[in-house]
């Protein structure tokens, strides 16, 4: 609730009634060993972007909801 209150007080107003991004998030994964079987996909029906890859015997999957710019 506190985050919602801050957004309403600081990021919304009569000139803009939509949510604005607060920041860009950059994540660095320091895997030991090489990356194999790298795959990216975007499902336009569900608006989900997915990245999948393997490091040694572990398969990593990242999914994110993607929204249109407008």
N, CA, C, O and CB atoms as a CASP TS submission, in Angstrom:
PFRMAT TS
TARGET T0000
AUTHOR 0000-0000-0000
METHOD Language model
MODEL 1
PARENT N/A
ATOM      1  N   UNK     1       0.819  -1.199   0.000  1.00  0.00           N
ATOM      2  CA  UNK     1       0.000   0.000   0.000  1.00  0.00           C
ATOM      3  C   UNK     1       0.860   1.259   0.000  1.00  0.00           C
ATOM      4  O   UNK     1       0.488   2.262  -0.608  1.00  0.00           O
ATOM      5  CB  UNK     1      -0.930   0.001   1.202  1.00  0.00           C
ATOM      6  N   UNK     2       2.004   1.215   0.675  1.00  0.00           N
ATOM      7  CA  UNK     2       2.869   2.394   0.712  1.00  0.00           C
ATOM      8  C   UNK     2       3.380   2.744  -0.683  1.00  0.00           C
ATOM      9  O   UNK     2       3.413   3.915  -1.060  1.00  0.00           O
ATOM     10  CB  UNK     2       4.048   2.160   1.662  1.00  0.00           C
ATOM     11  N   UNK     3       3.782   1.721  -1.451  1.00  0.00           N
ATOM     12  CA  UNK     3       4.261   1.963  -2.808  1.00  0.00           C
ATOM     13  C   UNK     3       3.159   2.583  -3.659  1.00  0.00           C
ATOM     14  O   UNK     3       3.422   3.511  -4.423  1.00  0.00           O
ATOM     15  CB  UNK     3       4.757   0.656  -3.447  1.00  0.00           C
ATOM     16  N   UNK     4       1.945   2.090  -3.540  1.00  0.00           N
ATOM     17  CA  UNK     4       0.820   2.642  -4.294  1.00  0.00           C
ATOM     18  C   UNK     4       0.592   4.102  -3.928  1.00  0.00           C
ATOM     19  O   UNK     4       0.319   4.926  -4.801  1.00  0.00           O
ATOM     20  CB  UNK     4      -0.454   1.826  -4.037  1.00  0.00           C
ATOM     21  N   UNK     5       0.702   4.426  -2.648  1.00  0.00           N
ATOM     22  CA  UNK     5       0.509   5.807  -2.196  1.00  0.00           C
ATOM     23  C   UNK     5       1.574   6.726  -2.787  1.00  0.00           C
ATOM     24  O   UNK     5       1.265   7.830  -3.236  1.00  0.00           O
ATOM     25  CB  UNK     5       0.542   5.879  -0.659  1.00  0.00           C
ATOM     26  N   UNK     6       2.824   6.272  -2.787  1.00  0.00           N
ATOM     27  CA  UNK     6       3.916   7.070  -3.362  1.00  0.00           C
ATOM     28  C   UNK     6       3.687   7.298  -4.847  1.00  0.00           C
ATOM     29  O   UNK     6       3.866   8.410  -5.343  1.00  0.00           O
ATOM     30  CB  UNK     6       5.273   6.379  -3.137  1.00  0.00           C
ATOM     31  N   UNK     7       3.290   6.244  -5.560  1.00  0.00           N
ATOM     32  CA  UNK     7       3.026   6.381  -6.996  1.00  0.00           C
ATOM     33  C   UNK     7       1.913   7.393  -7.240  1.00  0.00           C
ATOM     34  O   UNK     7       2.027   8.247  -8.119  1.00  0.00           O
ATOM     35  CB  UNK     7       2.649   5.018  -7.614  1.00  0.00           C
ATOM     36  N   UNK     8       0.843   7.297  -6.467  1.00  0.00           N
ATOM     37  CA  UNK     8      -0.278   8.214  -6.660  1.00  0.00           C
ATOM     38  C   UNK     8       0.117   9.653  -6.343  1.00  0.00           C
ATOM     39  O   UNK     8      -0.331  10.577  -7.021  1.00  0.00           O
ATOM     40  CB  UNK     8      -1.459   7.795  -5.789  1.00  0.00           C
ATOM     41  N   UNK     9       0.947   9.854  -5.328  1.00  0.00           N
ATOM     42  CA  UNK     9       1.351  11.199  -4.940  1.00  0.00           C
ATOM     43  C   UNK     9       2.407  11.797  -5.865  1.00  0.00           C
ATOM     44  O   UNK     9       2.365  12.990  -6.165  1.00  0.00           O
ATOM     45  CB  UNK     9       1.869  11.184  -3.531  1.00  0.00           C
ATOM     46  N   UNK    10       3.355  10.975  -6.320  1.00  0.00           N
ATOM     47  CA  UNK    10       4.517  11.499  -7.045  1.00  0.00           C
ATOM     48  C   UNK    10       4.500  11.270  -8.550  1.00  0.00           C
ATOM     49  O   UNK    10       5.135  12.019  -9.293  1.00  0.00           O
ATOM     50  CB  UNK    10       5.742  10.894  -6.494  1.00  0.00           C
ATOM     51  N   UNK    11       3.787  10.250  -9.009  1.00  0.00           N
ATOM     52  CA  UNK    11       3.905   9.874 -10.412  1.00  0.00           C
ATOM     53  C   UNK    11       2.625  10.044 -11.216  1.00  0.00           C
ATOM     54  O   UNK    11       2.659   9.951 -12.443  1.00  0.00           O
ATOM     55  CB  UNK    11       4.349   8.467 -10.505  1.00  0.00           C
ATOM     56  N   UNK    12       1.519  10.287 -10.569  1.00  0.00           N
ATOM     57  CA  UNK    12       0.258  10.485 -11.275  1.00  0.00           C
ATOM     58  C   UNK    12      -0.221  11.902 -11.054  1.00  0.00           C
ATOM     59  O   UNK    12       0.057  12.497 -10.013  1.00  0.00           O
ATOM     60  CB  UNK    12      -0.808   9.472 -10.809  1.00  0.00           C
ATOM     61  N   UNK    13      -0.912  12.430 -11.989  1.00  0.00           N
ATOM     62  CA  UNK    13      -1.441  13.777 -11.833  1.00  0.00           C
ATOM     63  C   UNK    13      -2.425  14.071 -12.935  1.00  0.00           C
ATOM     64  O   UNK    13      -2.710  13.209 -13.766  1.00  0.00           O
ATOM     65  CB  UNK    13      -0.319  14.812 -11.830  1.00  0.00           C
ATOM     66  N   UNK    14      -2.948  15.280 -12.952  1.00  0.00           N
ATOM     67  CA  UNK    14      -3.944  15.634 -13.966  1.00  0.00           C
ATOM     68  C   UNK    14      -3.379  15.573 -15.379  1.00  0.00           C
ATOM     69  O   UNK    14      -4.133  15.364 -16.330  1.00  0.00           O
ATOM     70  CB  UNK    14      -4.487  17.022 -13.696  1.00  0.00           C
ATOM     71  N   UNK    15      -2.079  15.750 -15.537  1.00  0.00           N
ATOM     72  CA  UNK    15      -1.440  15.720 -16.854  1.00  0.00           C
ATOM     73  C   UNK    15      -1.112  14.314 -17.309  1.00  0.00           C
ATOM     74  O   UNK    15      -0.803  14.102 -18.481  1.00  0.00           O
ATOM     75  CB  UNK    15      -0.184  16.545 -16.838  1.00  0.00           C
ATOM     76  N   UNK    16      -1.174  13.347 -16.400  1.00  0.00           N
ATOM     77  CA  UNK    16      -0.781  11.985 -16.760  1.00  0.00           C
ATOM     78  C   UNK    16      -1.521  11.011 -15.859  1.00  0.00           C
ATOM     79  O   UNK    16      -1.260  10.949 -14.657  1.00  0.00           O
ATOM     80  CB  UNK    16       0.762  11.789 -16.642  1.00  0.00           C
ATOM     81  N   UNK    17      -2.413  10.275 -16.418  1.00  0.00           N
ATOM     82  CA  UNK    17      -3.204   9.332 -15.628  1.00  0.00           C
ATOM     83  C   UNK    17      -2.733   7.889 -15.769  1.00  0.00           C
ATOM     84  O   UNK    17      -3.472   6.968 -15.424  1.00  0.00           O
ATOM     85  CB  UNK    17      -4.651   9.426 -16.027  1.00  0.00           C
ATOM     86  N   UNK    18      -1.526   7.675 -16.266  1.00  0.00           N
ATOM     87  CA  UNK    18      -1.025   6.309 -16.410  1.00  0.00           C
ATOM     88  C   UNK    18       0.235   6.126 -15.577  1.00  0.00           C
ATOM     89  O   UNK    18       0.901   7.098 -15.221  1.00  0.00           O
ATOM     90  CB  UNK    18      -0.743   5.981 -17.893  1.00  0.00           C
ATOM     91  N   UNK    19       0.553   4.887 -15.273  1.00  0.00           N
ATOM     92  CA  UNK    19       1.765   4.573 -14.526  1.00  0.00           C
ATOM     93  C   UNK    19       2.990   4.813 -15.398  1.00  0.00           C
ATOM     94  O   UNK    19       2.971   4.540 -16.598  1.00  0.00           O
ATOM     95  CB  UNK    19       1.736   3.116 -14.024  1.00  0.00           C
ATOM     96  N   UNK    20       4.022   5.310 -14.808  1.00  0.00           N
ATOM     97  CA  UNK    20       5.282   5.544 -15.498  1.00  0.00           C
ATOM     98  C   UNK    20       6.333   4.605 -14.911  1.00  0.00           C
ATOM     99  O   UNK    20       6.282   4.304 -13.719  1.00  0.00           O
ATOM    100  CB  UNK    20       5.727   7.038 -15.374  1.00  0.00           C
ATOM    101  N   UNK    21       7.278   4.138 -15.714  1.00  0.00           N
ATOM    102  CA  UNK    21       8.324   3.281 -15.161  1.00  0.00           C
ATOM    103  C   UNK    21       9.170   4.048 -14.163  1.00  0.00           C
ATOM    104  O   UNK    21       9.475   5.225 -14.360  1.00  0.00           O
ATOM    105  CB  UNK    21       9.206   2.716 -16.276  1.00  0.00           C
ATOM    106  N   UNK    22       9.540   3.379 -13.107  1.00  0.00           N
ATOM    107  CA  UNK    22      10.367   4.025 -12.089  1.00  0.00           C
ATOM    108  C   UNK    22      11.848   3.920 -12.417  1.00  0.00           C
ATOM    109  O   UNK    22      12.638   4.762 -11.990  1.00  0.00           O
ATOM    110  CB  UNK    22      10.098   3.412 -10.724  1.00  0.00           C
ATOM    111  N   UNK    23      12.240   2.883 -13.182  1.00  0.00           N
ATOM    112  CA  UNK    23      13.659   2.689 -13.479  1.00  0.00           C
ATOM    113  C   UNK    23      13.815   1.560 -14.482  1.00  0.00           C
ATOM    114  O   UNK    23      12.868   0.829 -14.775  1.00  0.00           O
ATOM    115  CB  UNK    23      14.464   2.386 -12.189  1.00  0.00           C
ATOM    116  N   UNK    24      15.017   1.434 -14.997  1.00  0.00           N
ATOM    117  CA  UNK    24      15.396   0.272 -15.792  1.00  0.00           C
ATOM    118  C   UNK    24      16.160  -0.665 -14.863  1.00  0.00           C
ATOM    119  O   UNK    24      16.986  -0.225 -14.063  1.00  0.00           O
ATOM    120  CB  UNK    24      16.263   0.678 -17.057  1.00  0.00           C
ATOM    121  N   UNK    25      15.882  -1.928 -14.974  1.00  0.00           N
ATOM    122  CA  UNK    25      16.531  -2.925 -14.133  1.00  0.00           C
ATOM    123  C   UNK    25      17.478  -3.753 -14.991  1.00  0.00           C
ATOM    124  O   UNK    25      17.062  -4.379 -15.966  1.00  0.00           O
ATOM    125  CB  UNK    25      15.484  -3.832 -13.428  1.00  0.00           C
ATOM    126  N   UNK    26      18.749  -3.751 -14.621  1.00  0.00           N
ATOM    127  CA  UNK    26      19.756  -4.540 -15.319  1.00  0.00           C
ATOM    128  C   UNK    26      20.277  -5.584 -14.339  1.00  0.00           C
ATOM    129  O   UNK    26      20.766  -5.244 -13.262  1.00  0.00           O
ATOM    130  CB  UNK    26      20.921  -3.638 -15.873  1.00  0.00           C
ATOM    131  N   UNK    27      20.171  -6.850 -14.714  1.00  0.00           N
ATOM    132  CA  UNK    27      20.597  -7.944 -13.844  1.00  0.00           C
ATOM    133  C   UNK    27      21.754  -8.670 -14.520  1.00  0.00           C
ATOM    134  O   UNK    27      21.682  -9.004 -15.702  1.00  0.00           O
ATOM    135  CB  UNK    27      19.414  -8.926 -13.540  1.00  0.00           C
ATOM    136  N   UNK    28      22.808  -8.910 -13.768  1.00  0.00           N
ATOM    137  CA  UNK    28      23.960  -9.634 -14.288  1.00  0.00           C
ATOM    138  C   UNK    28      24.045 -10.977 -13.578  1.00  0.00           C
ATOM    139  O   UNK    28      24.105 -11.039 -12.350  1.00  0.00           O
ATOM    140  CB  UNK    28      25.274  -8.818 -14.102  1.00  0.00           C
ATOM    141  N   UNK    29      24.049 -12.047 -14.356  1.00  0.00           N
ATOM    142  CA  UNK    29      24.194 -13.385 -13.808  1.00  0.00           C
ATOM    143  C   UNK    29      25.605 -13.858 -14.114  1.00  0.00           C
ATOM    144  O   UNK    29      26.015 -13.903 -15.273  1.00  0.00           O
ATOM    145  CB  UNK    29      23.123 -14.365 -14.391  1.00  0.00           C
ATOM    146  N   UNK    30      26.329 -14.204 -13.093  1.00  0.00           N
ATOM    147  CA  UNK    30      27.703 -14.650 -13.280  1.00  0.00           C
ATOM    148  C   UNK    30      27.750 -16.164 -13.127  1.00  0.00           C
ATOM    149  O   UNK    30      28.093 -16.691 -12.069  1.00  0.00           O
ATOM    150  CB  UNK    30      28.663 -13.957 -12.270  1.00  0.00           C
ATOM    151  N   UNK    31      27.398 -16.845 -14.207  1.00  0.00           N
ATOM    152  CA  UNK    31      27.415 -18.299 -14.214  1.00  0.00           C
ATOM    153  C   UNK    31      28.838 -18.789 -14.456  1.00  0.00           C
ATOM    154  O   UNK    31      29.576 -18.213 -15.254  1.00  0.00           O
ATOM    155  CB  UNK    31      26.452 -18.856 -15.287  1.00  0.00           C
ATOM    156  N   UNK    32      29.208 -19.845 -13.769  1.00  0.00           N
ATOM    157  CA  UNK    32      30.483 -20.483 -14.051  1.00  0.00           C
ATOM    158  C   UNK    32      30.250 -21.524 -15.130  1.00  0.00           C
ATOM    159  O   UNK    32      29.395 -22.397 -14.986  1.00  0.00           O
ATOM    160  CB  UNK    32      31.103 -21.124 -12.767  1.00  0.00           C
ATOM    161  N   UNK    33      30.998 -21.431 -16.194  1.00  0.00           N
ATOM    162  CA  UNK    33      30.798 -22.335 -17.315  1.00  0.00           C
ATOM    163  C   UNK    33      30.092 -21.633 -18.446  1.00  0.00           C
ATOM    164  O   UNK    33      29.543 -20.544 -18.279  1.00  0.00           O
ATOM    165  CB  UNK    33      30.012 -23.559 -16.887  1.00  0.00           C
ATOM    166  N   UNK    34      30.112 -22.269 -19.602  1.00  0.00           N
ATOM    167  CA  UNK    34      29.517 -21.671 -20.787  1.00  0.00           C
ATOM    168  C   UNK    34      28.008 -21.835 -20.842  1.00  0.00           C
ATOM    169  O   UNK    34      27.437 -22.738 -20.229  1.00  0.00           O
ATOM    170  CB  UNK    34      30.127 -22.265 -22.012  1.00  0.00           C
ATOM    171  N   UNK    35      27.383 -20.951 -21.583  1.00  0.00           N
ATOM    172  CA  UNK    35      25.938 -20.995 -21.792  1.00  0.00           C
ATOM    173  C   UNK    35      25.664 -21.767 -23.077  1.00  0.00           C
ATOM    174  O   UNK    35      26.329 -21.546 -24.089  1.00  0.00           O
ATOM    175  CB  UNK    35      25.326 -19.553 -21.860  1.00  0.00           C
ATOM    176  N   UNK    36      24.697 -22.665 -23.040  1.00  0.00           N
ATOM    177  CA  UNK    36      24.344 -23.476 -24.210  1.00  0.00           C
ATOM    178  C   UNK    36      22.828 -23.466 -24.380  1.00  0.00           C
ATOM    179  O   UNK    36      22.089 -23.116 -23.460  1.00  0.00           O
ATOM    180  CB  UNK    36      24.875 -24.941 -24.064  1.00  0.00           C
ATOM    181  N   UNK    37      22.386 -23.848 -25.546  1.00  0.00           N
ATOM    182  CA  UNK    37      20.956 -23.986 -25.860  1.00  0.00           C
ATOM    183  C   UNK    37      20.172 -22.707 -25.556  1.00  0.00           C
ATOM    184  O   UNK    37      19.069 -22.763 -25.011  1.00  0.00           O
ATOM    185  CB  UNK    37      20.359 -25.153 -25.073  1.00  0.00           C
ATOM    186  N   UNK    38      20.743 -21.565 -25.911  1.00  0.00           N
ATOM    187  CA  UNK    38      20.097 -20.269 -25.664  1.00  0.00           C
ATOM    188  C   UNK    38      18.905 -20.099 -26.595  1.00  0.00           C
ATOM    189  O   UNK    38      18.998 -20.372 -27.792  1.00  0.00           O
ATOM    190  CB  UNK    38      21.101 -19.103 -25.856  1.00  0.00           C
ATOM    191  N   UNK    39      17.782 -19.647 -26.037  1.00  0.00           N
ATOM    192  CA  UNK    39      16.565 -19.476 -26.824  1.00  0.00           C
ATOM    193  C   UNK    39      15.762 -18.294 -26.295  1.00  0.00           C
ATOM    194  O   UNK    39      15.604 -18.146 -25.083  1.00  0.00           O
ATOM    195  CB  UNK    39      15.713 -20.762 -26.797  1.00  0.00           C
ATOM    196  N   UNK    40      15.253 -17.449 -27.195  1.00  0.00           N
ATOM    197  CA  UNK    40      14.357 -16.345 -26.843  1.00  0.00           C
ATOM    198  C   UNK    40      13.052 -16.553 -27.581  1.00  0.00           C
ATOM    199  O   UNK    40      13.036 -17.068 -28.699  1.00  0.00           O
ATOM    200  CB  UNK    40      14.985 -14.953 -27.193  1.00  0.00           C
ATOM    201  N   UNK    41      11.955 -16.151 -26.952  1.00  0.00           N
ATOM    202  CA  UNK    41      10.673 -16.196 -27.660  1.00  0.00           C
ATOM    203  C   UNK    41       9.745 -15.127 -27.117  1.00  0.00           C
ATOM    204  O   UNK    41       9.869 -14.695 -25.971  1.00  0.00           O
ATOM    205  CB  UNK    41      10.019 -17.589 -27.533  1.00  0.00           C
ATOM    206  N   UNK    42       8.825 -14.713 -27.952  1.00  0.00           N
ATOM    207  CA  UNK    42       7.803 -13.736 -27.578  1.00  0.00           C
ATOM    208  C   UNK    42       6.470 -14.288 -28.028  1.00  0.00           C
ATOM    209  O   UNK    42       6.262 -14.532 -29.216  1.00  0.00           O
ATOM    210  CB  UNK    42       8.079 -12.326 -28.209  1.00  0.00           C
ATOM    211  N   UNK    43       5.564 -14.485 -27.085  1.00  0.00           N
ATOM    212  CA  UNK    43       4.222 -14.976 -27.390  1.00  0.00           C
ATOM    213  C   UNK    43       3.294 -13.766 -27.467  1.00  0.00           C
ATOM    214  O   UNK    43       2.963 -13.170 -26.442  1.00  0.00           O
ATOM    215  CB  UNK    43       3.725 -16.014 -26.308  1.00  0.00           C
ATOM    216  N   UNK    44       2.880 -13.406 -28.662  1.00  0.00           N
ATOM    217  CA  UNK    44       2.038 -12.229 -28.844  1.00  0.00           C
ATOM    218  C   UNK    44       0.628 -12.422 -28.301  1.00  0.00           C
ATOM    219  O   UNK    44      -0.041 -11.444 -27.969  1.00  0.00           O
ATOM    220  CB  UNK    44       1.970 -11.871 -30.303  1.00  0.00           C
ATOM    221  N   UNK    45       0.168 -13.656 -28.205  1.00  0.00           N
ATOM    222  CA  UNK    45      -1.167 -13.917 -27.665  1.00  0.00           C
ATOM    223  C   UNK    45      -1.238 -13.697 -26.159  1.00  0.00           C
ATOM    224  O   UNK    45      -2.251 -13.225 -25.644  1.00  0.00           O
ATOM    225  CB  UNK    45      -1.589 -15.333 -27.990  1.00  0.00           C
ATOM    226  N   UNK    46      -0.165 -14.038 -25.455  1.00  0.00           N
ATOM    227  CA  UNK    46      -0.161 -13.899 -23.992  1.00  0.00           C
ATOM    228  C   UNK    46       0.700 -12.739 -23.510  1.00  0.00           C
ATOM    229  O   UNK    46       0.711 -12.441 -22.316  1.00  0.00           O
ATOM    230  CB  UNK    46       0.326 -15.180 -23.355  1.00  0.00           C
ATOM    231  N   UNK    47       1.427 -12.072 -24.421  1.00  0.00           N
ATOM    232  CA  UNK    47       2.311 -10.950 -24.098  1.00  0.00           C
ATOM    233  C   UNK    47       3.401 -11.356 -23.104  1.00  0.00           C
ATOM    234  O   UNK    47       3.725 -10.610 -22.181  1.00  0.00           O
ATOM    235  CB  UNK    47       1.497  -9.786 -23.529  1.00  0.00           C
ATOM    236  N   UNK    48       3.955 -12.542 -23.307  1.00  0.00           N
ATOM    237  CA  UNK    48       5.016 -13.035 -22.436  1.00  0.00           C
ATOM    238  C   UNK    48       6.287 -13.237 -23.257  1.00  0.00           C
ATOM    239  O   UNK    48       6.280 -13.905 -24.291  1.00  0.00           O
ATOM    240  CB  UNK    48       4.593 -14.361 -21.737  1.00  0.00           C
ATOM    241  N   UNK    49       7.384 -12.640 -22.770  1.00  0.00           N
ATOM    242  CA  UNK    49       8.698 -12.867 -23.370  1.00  0.00           C
ATOM    243  C   UNK    49       9.425 -13.878 -22.502  1.00  0.00           C
ATOM    244  O   UNK    49       9.360 -13.820 -21.274  1.00  0.00           O
ATOM    245  CB  UNK    49       9.519 -11.531 -23.503  1.00  0.00           C
ATOM    246  N   UNK    50      10.113 -14.797 -23.145  1.00  0.00           N
ATOM    247  CA  UNK    50      10.785 -15.871 -22.402  1.00  0.00           C
ATOM    248  C   UNK    50      12.207 -16.038 -22.929  1.00  0.00           C
ATOM    249  O   UNK    50      12.443 -16.007 -24.136  1.00  0.00           O
ATOM    250  CB  UNK    50       9.996 -17.212 -22.519  1.00  0.00           C
ATOM    251  N   UNK    51      13.144 -16.216 -22.009  1.00  0.00           N
ATOM    252  CA  UNK    51      14.531 -16.557 -22.336  1.00  0.00           C
ATOM    253  C   UNK    51      14.845 -17.841 -21.598  1.00  0.00           C
ATOM    254  O   UNK    51      14.537 -17.989 -20.416  1.00  0.00           O
ATOM    255  CB  UNK    51      15.541 -15.400 -21.945  1.00  0.00           C
ATOM    256  N   UNK    52      15.460 -18.763 -22.311  1.00  0.00           N
ATOM    257  CA  UNK    52      15.825 -20.031 -21.692  1.00  0.00           C
ATOM    258  C   UNK    52      17.224 -20.415 -22.159  1.00  0.00           C
ATOM    259  O   UNK    52      17.558 -20.262 -23.334  1.00  0.00           O
ATOM    260  CB  UNK    52      14.792 -21.148 -22.039  1.00  0.00           C
ATOM    261  N   UNK    53      18.039 -20.916 -21.233  1.00  0.00           N
ATOM    262  CA  UNK    53      19.380 -21.365 -21.583  1.00  0.00           C
ATOM    263  C   UNK    53      19.842 -22.397 -20.557  1.00  0.00           C
ATOM    264  O   UNK    53      19.235 -22.567 -19.499  1.00  0.00           O
ATOM    265  CB  UNK    53      20.370 -20.165 -21.651  1.00  0.00           C
ATOM    266  N   UNK    54      20.920 -23.071 -20.896  1.00  0.00           N
ATOM    267  CA  UNK    54      21.466 -24.112 -20.022  1.00  0.00           C
ATOM    268  C   UNK    54      22.897 -23.778 -19.653  1.00  0.00           C
ATOM    269  O   UNK    54      23.688 -23.365 -20.501  1.00  0.00           O
ATOM    270  CB  UNK    54      21.395 -25.495 -20.700  1.00  0.00           C
ATOM    271  N   UNK    55      23.225 -23.960 -18.388  1.00  0.00           N
ATOM    272  CA  UNK    55      24.601 -23.878 -17.895  1.00  0.00           C
ATOM    273  C   UNK    55      24.883 -25.190 -17.186  1.00  0.00           C
ATOM    274  O   UNK    55      24.272 -25.506 -16.166  1.00  0.00           O
ATOM    275  CB  UNK    55      24.819 -22.634 -16.933  1.00  0.00           C
ATOM    276  N   UNK    56      25.805 -25.939 -17.734  1.00  0.00           N
ATOM    277  CA  UNK    56      26.081 -27.304 -17.274  1.00  0.00           C
ATOM    278  C   UNK    56      24.796 -28.117 -17.352  1.00  0.00           C
ATOM    279  O   UNK    56      24.243 -28.278 -18.440  1.00  0.00           O
ATOM    280  CB  UNK    56      26.651 -27.308 -15.817  1.00  0.00           C
ATOM    281  N   UNK    57      24.309 -28.630 -16.235  1.00  0.00           N
ATOM    282  CA  UNK    57      23.096 -29.446 -16.234  1.00  0.00           C
ATOM    283  C   UNK    57      21.859 -28.698 -15.738  1.00  0.00           C
ATOM    284  O   UNK    57      20.820 -29.312 -15.496  1.00  0.00           O
ATOM    285  CB  UNK    57      23.314 -30.665 -15.384  1.00  0.00           C
ATOM    286  N   UNK    58      21.964 -27.378 -15.585  1.00  0.00           N
ATOM    287  CA  UNK    58      20.852 -26.580 -15.057  1.00  0.00           C
ATOM    288  C   UNK    58      20.244 -25.747 -16.183  1.00  0.00           C
ATOM    289  O   UNK    58      20.959 -25.061 -16.915  1.00  0.00           O
ATOM    290  CB  UNK    58      21.328 -25.662 -13.891  1.00  0.00           C
ATOM    291  N   UNK    59      18.922 -25.812 -16.315  1.00  0.00           N
ATOM    292  CA  UNK    59      18.205 -25.014 -17.308  1.00  0.00           C
ATOM    293  C   UNK    59      17.595 -23.808 -16.599  1.00  0.00           C
ATOM    294  O   UNK    59      16.857 -23.957 -15.626  1.00  0.00           O
ATOM    295  CB  UNK    59      17.101 -25.862 -18.035  1.00  0.00           C
ATOM    296  N   UNK    60      17.911 -22.609 -17.099  1.00  0.00           N
ATOM    297  CA  UNK    60      17.396 -21.366 -16.533  1.00  0.00           C
ATOM    298  C   UNK    60      16.318 -20.817 -17.461  1.00  0.00           C
ATOM    299  O   UNK    60      16.483 -20.810 -18.681  1.00  0.00           O
ATOM    300  CB  UNK    60      18.541 -20.323 -16.326  1.00  0.00           C
ATOM    301  N   UNK    61      15.214 -20.358 -16.876  1.00  0.00           N
ATOM    302  CA  UNK    61      14.127 -19.769 -17.643  1.00  0.00           C
ATOM    303  C   UNK    61      13.726 -18.458 -16.987  1.00  0.00           C
ATOM    304  O   UNK    61      13.526 -18.393 -15.774  1.00  0.00           O
ATOM    305  CB  UNK    61      12.914 -20.740 -17.740  1.00  0.00           C
ATOM    306  N   UNK    62      13.610 -17.413 -17.801  1.00  0.00           N
ATOM    307  CA  UNK    62      13.143 -16.113 -17.320  1.00  0.00           C
ATOM    308  C   UNK    62      11.937 -15.732 -18.160  1.00  0.00           C
ATOM    309  O   UNK    62      11.972 -15.830 -19.386  1.00  0.00           O
ATOM    310  CB  UNK    62      14.273 -15.014 -17.404  1.00  0.00           C
ATOM    311  N   UNK    63      10.871 -15.298 -17.505  1.00  0.00           N
ATOM    312  CA  UNK    63       9.681 -14.838 -18.209  1.00  0.00           C
ATOM    313  C   UNK    63       9.320 -13.445 -17.735  1.00  0.00           C
ATOM    314  O   UNK    63       9.497 -13.106 -16.565  1.00  0.00           O
ATOM    315  CB  UNK    63       8.502 -15.806 -17.997  1.00  0.00           C
ATOM    316  N   UNK    64       8.812 -12.642 -18.660  1.00  0.00           N
ATOM    317  CA  UNK    64       8.407 -11.288 -18.314  1.00  0.00           C
ATOM    318  C   UNK    64       7.158 -10.925 -19.113  1.00  0.00           C
ATOM    319  O   UNK    64       7.031 -11.298 -20.280  1.00  0.00           O
ATOM    320  CB  UNK    64       9.555 -10.276 -18.585  1.00  0.00           C
ATOM    321  N   UNK    65       6.248 -10.206 -18.491  1.00  0.00           N
ATOM    322  CA  UNK    65       5.076  -9.685 -19.173  1.00  0.00           C
ATOM    323  C   UNK    65       5.515  -8.459 -19.972  1.00  0.00           C
ATOM    324  O   UNK    65       6.207  -7.591 -19.441  1.00  0.00           O
ATOM    325  CB  UNK    65       3.928  -9.331 -18.156  1.00  0.00           C
ATOM    326  N   UNK    66       5.127  -8.383 -21.216  1.00  0.00           N
ATOM    327  CA  UNK    66       5.517  -7.307 -22.092  1.00  0.00           C
ATOM    328  C   UNK    66       4.276  -6.517 -22.472  1.00  0.00           C
ATOM    329  O   UNK    66       3.286  -7.087 -22.930  1.00  0.00           O
ATOM    330  CB  UNK    66       6.243  -7.844 -23.342  1.00  0.00           C
ATOM    331  N   UNK    67       4.329  -5.203 -22.283  1.00  0.00           N
ATOM    332  CA  UNK    67       3.188  -4.376 -22.670  1.00  0.00           C
ATOM    333  C   UNK    67       3.594  -3.438 -23.792  1.00  0.00           C
ATOM    334  O   UNK    67       4.771  -3.115 -23.958  1.00  0.00           O
ATOM    335  CB  UNK    67       2.648  -3.576 -21.464  1.00  0.00           C
ATOM    336  N   UNK    68       2.623  -3.015 -24.543  1.00  0.00           N
ATOM    337  CA  UNK    68       2.879  -2.097 -25.656  1.00  0.00           C
ATOM    338  C   UNK    68       3.295  -0.730 -25.137  1.00  0.00           C
ATOM    339  O   UNK    68       2.916  -0.332 -24.036  1.00  0.00           O
ATOM    340  CB  UNK    68       1.634  -1.967 -26.550  1.00  0.00           C
ATOM    341  N   UNK    69       4.069  -0.023 -25.929  1.00  0.00           N
ATOM    342  CA  UNK    69       4.539   1.303 -25.540  1.00  0.00           C
ATOM    343  C   UNK    69       3.360   2.250 -25.315  1.00  0.00           C
ATOM    344  O   UNK    69       3.372   3.046 -24.376  1.00  0.00           O
ATOM    345  CB  UNK    69       5.483   1.874 -26.610  1.00  0.00           C
ATOM    346  N   UNK    70       2.354   2.164 -26.165  1.00  0.00           N
ATOM    347  CA  UNK    70       1.210   3.041 -26.043  1.00  0.00           C
ATOM    348  C   UNK    70       0.216   2.485 -25.056  1.00  0.00           C
ATOM    349  O   UNK    70      -0.826   3.096 -24.819  1.00  0.00           O
ATOM    350  CB  UNK    70       0.554   3.253 -27.385  1.00  0.00           C
TER
END
